[in-house]
Amino acid sequence: MSTQEQTTLTSAEQGELRHELRTPFNAILNYAEMLVETASEDGLEALVPGLERLQADARELLEAINAGLGPDRVVGPNELAGLGERVCGQGPSLIESIDVLLAKAEEAGCEQAQQDLKRTREAAEALLRLGRDRLVGRIGNPSHREESATVPALIGRIDNPASVPLRGTVLVVDDSAINRDVLCRRLEREGCRVVAAPGGAEALALLAQGGFDVVLLDLLMPGMDGYAVLRQIKGADGLRELPVIMISALDELTQVVRCIEAGAEDYLPKPFDPVLLRARVGACLEKKRLRDRELEYLRGVSVLEAAASAVETSQFDGSRLDEVAARPDELGRLARVFQHMATEVQAREARLKQEVAQLRIEVDMARLSRQVDEVTQGPLFDSLQKARKRLEERRQK
């Protein structure tokens, strides 16, 4: 076997490598986009042309990587070296462009922009390291995630834009700190409450506490991967209806199908598009709201059915319908009518029972009276009366 054959990447290795390389692009493109969106608010309009050039250069390099590591290509050391040389050649220019933007942000005194540009620079440096170590150098262990180890934890939030906000609580699960930060900030801008977890075990522990409407779940993570987390979510009674959107740089159709078959609601590729992110999260939130309403409606129907059975067995308690009767819809109206009717029936039944008891007393008294009459008006009673009179007369004599 030749050296070329020995070092040719497998499909899984190519997918893993694409995943690693797209992570820093995800940060560069999304931080730049957020800076463009808030430039007028922060008085940084002068940065917009440079940010747009940075985005264009990053997209051009990303397209080259996507084409060079496409799932339909056979990638050997020569192809990797070519991509590595391109990344190493264009990486310094990306960093230089970011440094120029950072200097302008420092002159303007905008701390938030400075923080975002520093994170963007860290992502570009991570991309340059990946190009040098994973493309130009040896293929190495495909399960090694250098970006996760080298990119520090990133925190920071920006104000929610004045647009129609999304409403809901989203759990973001990703082992990359930079991806978590970008997703959290994007979703918080849209109006969501966001909680982040660095791995599958942490995510499941948070989900056990409840209160989430959507899960954004990274596919490739060390330890428990996204598939394993997804299967556990869909296997739990209390979580089965929770929408899950898978996020990964893997773009093979088989991976998408595998996620959907396992119960995922949707699939979002990295680097993600902000408009697509909002649309898919918004659709899942709306579906979750509709499903919650449906389940609440069905619970109300069950309460009504139980109340009807209680009326039949004379065990009806009207207070059990209070919650359903408070609903503003037709089910609530039905519950109010049923509650009123059942209460009236219950009261009428109580009155009838009282009347029946009184009638029984009267019937018993009438029966006793008849029995007394039968005794006092019979011949035996007359003979006894005569005997009593004779005794009285004898006593007097």
C-alpha positions in Angstrom: 0.0 0.0 0.0 1.4 3.4 -1.0 1.9 6.4 1.3 -0.9 8.2 -0.5 -3.3 5.4 0.2 -2.2 5.1 3.9 -2.8 8.8 4.6 -6.0 9.3 2.6 -8.8 10.6 4.9 -11.8 8.5 5.5 -15.3 10.0 5.2 -15.6 10.2 9.0 -12.2 11.9 9.3 -13.1 14.5 6.6 -16.3 15.2 8.4 -14.5 15.7 11.7 -11.9 18.0 10.0 -14.6 20.1 8.4 -16.3 20.3 11.8 -13.0 21.6 13.4 -12.3 24.1 10.7 -15.8 25.5 10.5 -15.9 26.3 14.2 -13.6 29.4 14.0 -15.3 30.5 10.8 -18.6 30.4 12.7 -17.1 32.8 15.3 -15.5 35.2 12.8 -18.6 35.5 10.6 -21.1 35.8 13.4 -19.1 38.3 15.6 -18.5 40.4 12.5 -22.2 40.3 11.6 -23.3 41.3 15.1 -20.8 44.2 15.0 -22.3 45.4 11.7 -25.8 45.2 13.2 -24.9 47.3 16.2 -22.5 49.7 14.5 -25.0 52.5 14.3 -26.1 52.1 17.9 -22.4 52.2 19.1 -21.3 55.0 16.8 -19.0 52.6 14.9 -20.2 53.2 11.3 -16.6 53.6 10.2 -15.9 49.9 11.0 -18.6 48.6 8.7 -16.6 48.5 5.5 -13.8 46.7 7.1 -16.1 44.2 8.8 -17.8 43.5 5.5 -14.4 42.9 3.8 -13.5 40.6 6.7 -16.7 38.6 6.2 -16.1 38.4 2.5 -12.5 37.1 2.9 -13.6 34.6 5.5 -16.4 33.3 3.3 -14.1 32.9 0.4 -11.6 30.9 2.5 -14.5 28.8 3.9 -15.8 28.0 0.4 -12.4 26.8 -0.5 -12.3 24.5 2.5 -15.8 23.2 1.9 -14.9 22.4 -1.7 -11.5 20.8 -0.8 -13.0 18.7 2.0 -16.3 17.9 0.3 -17.9 14.5 1.1 -17.6 13.4 -2.5 -13.8 14.1 -2.7 -10.9 11.8 -1.9 -8.5 13.8 0.3 -4.9 12.8 0.6 -1.8 14.6 1.9 -1.3 16.7 -1.2 -4.9 18.1 -0.9 -4.5 18.7 2.8 -1.2 20.5 2.2 -2.8 22.7 -0.4 -5.6 23.7 1.9 -3.2 24.2 4.7 -1.0 26.5 2.6 -4.1 28.5 1.7 -5.2 28.8 5.3 -1.7 29.7 6.5 -1.4 32.2 3.7 -4.8 34.0 4.2 -4.9 33.5 8.0 -2.4 36.3 8.8 -4.3 38.7 6.5 -7.5 38.0 8.4 -5.7 38.7 11.7 -4.2 41.9 10.3 -7.7 43.1 9.2 -9.0 42.3 12.7 -6.2 44.2 14.3 -7.0 47.3 12.2 -10.7 47.1 13.3 -9.6 46.6 16.9 -7.5 49.7 16.9 -10.4 51.7 15.6 -12.7 50.3 18.3 -10.2 51.2 20.9 -10.0 54.8 19.5 -13.8 55.0 19.7 -13.7 53.7 23.3 -16.3 51.0 22.7 -15.6 48.2 25.1 -18.2 45.7 23.7 -16.7 46.0 20.2 -13.2 45.6 21.6 -14.2 42.4 23.4 -16.0 41.0 20.3 -13.0 41.8 18.0 -10.6 40.2 20.5 -12.7 37.0 20.4 -12.8 37.3 16.6 -9.0 37.5 16.6 -8.7 34.4 18.9 -10.9 32.5 16.4 -8.7 33.5 13.5 -5.6 32.4 15.5 -7.3 29.1 16.2 -8.0 28.7 12.4 -4.3 29.5 11.7 -3.2 26.8 14.2 -5.6 24.3 12.7 -4.3 25.0 9.2 -0.7 24.6 10.4 -1.2 21.5 12.6 -4.1 19.6 11.0 -3.6 20.4 7.3 0.0 21.1 6.6 1.2 18.7 9.3 0.1 15.1 9.9 -3.6 14.2 9.8 -3.4 13.2 13.4 -6.1 11.9 15.6 -9.5 12.9 14.2 -11.1 12.9 17.5 -8.7 15.6 18.8 -10.5 18.9 19.2 -7.8 21.5 19.5 -10.1 24.4 19.2 -12.0 23.4 22.3 -8.8 23.3 24.3 -7.3 26.5 22.9 -10.2 28.9 22.7 -10.9 30.2 26.2 -14.4 30.5 27.7 -16.1 33.5 26.2 -18.8 35.5 28.0 -20.6 38.7 27.2 -24.0 39.7 26.0 -25.5 42.5 23.9 -28.9 44.1 24.1 -31.9 42.6 22.4 -32.7 44.3 19.1 -35.9 46.2 18.6 -37.6 43.5 16.6 -40.4 41.0 17.2 -38.8 38.9 20.0 -38.9 35.2 20.3 -40.3 33.9 23.6 -38.9 30.8 25.2 -36.1 29.2 27.0 -33.4 27.5 24.9 -30.7 25.1 26.0 -27.5 25.4 24.0 -25.2 22.3 24.2 -21.8 22.6 22.6 -18.3 21.6 23.8 -16.8 24.7 22.1 -16.9 27.8 24.3 -16.8 30.1 21.3 -19.8 28.4 19.7 -21.8 28.6 22.9 -21.1 32.3 23.2 -22.1 33.0 19.7 -25.3 31.1 19.9 -26.2 32.5 23.3 -25.7 36.0 22.2 -27.6 35.5 19.0 -30.6 33.9 20.7 -30.6 36.5 23.5 -30.7 39.2 20.8 -33.8 37.5 19.5 -35.5 37.7 23.0 -34.8 34.1 24.2 -33.7 33.1 27.7 -30.6 31.0 27.1 -28.8 28.4 29.2 -25.6 26.8 28.0 -24.1 23.4 28.7 -20.5 22.2 27.7 -21.4 18.6 27.3 -24.1 15.9 27.2 -24.1 14.9 30.8 -24.5 18.5 31.9 -27.3 19.0 29.4 -29.2 16.0 30.7 -28.8 17.2 34.3 -30.3 20.6 33.3 -33.1 19.1 31.3 -34.1 17.0 34.3 -34.9 20.2 36.1 -37.4 21.1 33.4 -38.4 24.5 32.0 -36.8 24.3 28.5 -38.7 24.9 25.2 -36.0 24.0 22.6 -32.6 22.3 22.7 -29.7 23.3 20.3 -27.5 20.3 20.4 -24.0 19.9 18.9 -23.5 16.6 17.1 -19.8 16.0 17.7 -18.8 16.3 21.3 -16.2 14.3 23.4 -17.6 11.8 25.7 -21.4 11.6 25.2 -22.0 12.9 21.6 -25.1 14.5 20.3 -26.6 11.3 19.1 -26.5 9.7 22.5 -28.0 12.8 24.1 -30.7 13.0 21.5 -31.6 9.3 22.1 -31.9 9.9 25.9 -34.1 12.9 25.4 -36.4 11.1 23.1 -36.5 8.1 25.4 -37.6 10.0 28.5 -41.4 10.5 29.1 -41.1 14.0 30.3 -38.7 15.1 27.5 -40.0 13.2 24.4 -42.0 16.2 23.1 -39.1 18.7 23.6 -37.9 20.0 20.1 -34.2 19.3 19.4 -32.2 21.1 16.7 -28.9 19.4 15.8 -26.0 21.7 15.1 -22.9 20.5 13.3 -20.4 21.2 10.6 -21.2 17.7 9.2 -23.3 18.3 6.1 -23.7 14.7 4.7 -27.3 13.8 4.0 -26.9 10.5 5.9 -26.0 12.5 9.1 -29.1 14.7 8.6 -31.3 11.7 8.1 -29.9 9.9 11.1 -30.7 12.9 13.3 -34.2 13.2 12.0 -34.9 9.5 12.4 -33.7 9.6 15.9 -36.3 12.3 16.7 -34.6 15.6 16.0 -36.9 18.4 14.9 -34.4 20.1 12.5 -30.8 20.4 11.6 -28.6 23.5 11.4 -25.2 23.5 9.7 -22.2 25.5 11.0 -21.3 28.2 10.3 -25.0 29.0 10.9 -26.9 31.8 9.2 -28.6 34.1 11.8 -31.8 34.4 9.7 -32.0 30.6 9.4 -31.2 30.2 13.1 -34.1 32.6 14.1 -36.5 30.9 11.7 -35.8 27.4 12.9 -35.7 28.2 16.6 -38.9 30.3 16.1 -40.7 27.5 14.4 -39.7 25.0 17.1 -40.9 27.4 19.8 -44.2 27.9 18.1 -44.6 24.1 17.7 -43.7 23.6 21.4 -46.3 26.3 22.4 -49.0 24.6 20.3 -48.1 21.2 21.6 -48.2 22.5 25.2 -51.7 24.0 24.5 -52.8 20.7 23.1 -51.6 18.7 26.1 -53.2 21.3 28.4 -56.5 21.0 26.5 -56.4 17.2 26.7 -55.7 17.4 30.4 -58.8 19.6 30.7 -60.9 17.1 28.8 -59.7 14.3 31.1 -60.7 16.4 34.1 -64.2 16.9 32.6 -64.5 13.1 32.0 -63.5 12.4 35.5 -66.1 14.9 36.8 -68.8 13.3 34.7 -67.9 9.9 36.2 -68.0 11.4 39.7 -71.6 12.8 39.0 -72.7 9.2 38.2 -71.3 7.9 41.4 -72.5 10.8 43.6 -68.9 11.9 44.3 -68.8 15.1 42.4 -66.6 17.9 43.7 -67.2 21.2 41.8 -63.9 22.7 43.0 -62.0 20.2 40.9 -63.3 22.0 37.7 -62.2 25.5 38.8 -58.9 25.4 36.8 -60.6 24.2 33.6 -63.5 26.5 34.1 -61.1 29.5 34.2 -60.0 28.8 30.6 -61.2 31.5 28.2 -61.9 29.0 25.3 -64.8 26.7 24.5 -63.5 24.0 26.8 -63.6 26.5 29.7 -67.2 27.5 28.8 -68.2 23.8 28.7 -66.6 23.3 32.1 -68.4 26.3 33.6 -71.8 25.0 32.2 -71.1 21.5 33.4 -70.0 22.7 36.8 -73.2 24.7 37.2 -75.4 21.9 36.0 -73.7 19.3 38.1 -73.9 21.5 41.2 -77.6 21.9 40.6 -78.1 18.2 40.1 -76.1 17.5 43.3 -78.2 20.0 45.2 -81.5 18.6 43.8 -80.4 15.1 44.6 -79.7 16.2 48.2 -83.2 17.8 48.4 -84.8 14.7 47.0 -83.0 12.5 49.5 -84.3 14.8 52.3 -87.8 14.6 50.9 -87.6 10.8 50.6 -86.4 10.6 54.2 -89.4 12.8 55.3 -91.8 10.7 53.3 -90.4 7.5 54.9 -91.1 9.0 58.3 -94.7 9.9 57.4 -95.3 6.5 55.8 -94.0 4.8 59.0 -96.3 7.0 61.1 -99.3 6.2 59.0 -98.5 2.5 59.1 -98.2 2.7 62.9 -101.5 4.6 63.1 -103.2 1.9 61.1 -101.8 -0.8 63.3 -103.1 1.1 66.4 -106.6 1.4 64.8 -106.6 -2.2 63.9 -105.9 -3.1 67.5 -108.3 -0.7 69.2 -111.2 -1.3 66.8 -111.1 -5.1 66.8 -113.4 -7.5 68.9 -110.6 -8.5 71.1 -110.1 -4.9 72.2 -113.9 -4.6 72.9 -113.9 -7.7 75.0 -111.0 -6.4 77.0 -112.7 -3.1 77.5 -115.9 -4.8 78.8 -113.8 -7.0 81.1 -112.1 -3.8 82.5 -115.5 -2.3 83.2 -116.7 -5.4 85.1 -113.6 -5.3 87.2 -114.1 -1.6 88.0 -117.7 -2.3 89.0 -116.7 -5.2 91.3 -114.0 -3.1 92.9 -116.6 -0.4 93.7 -119.0 -2.9 95.3 
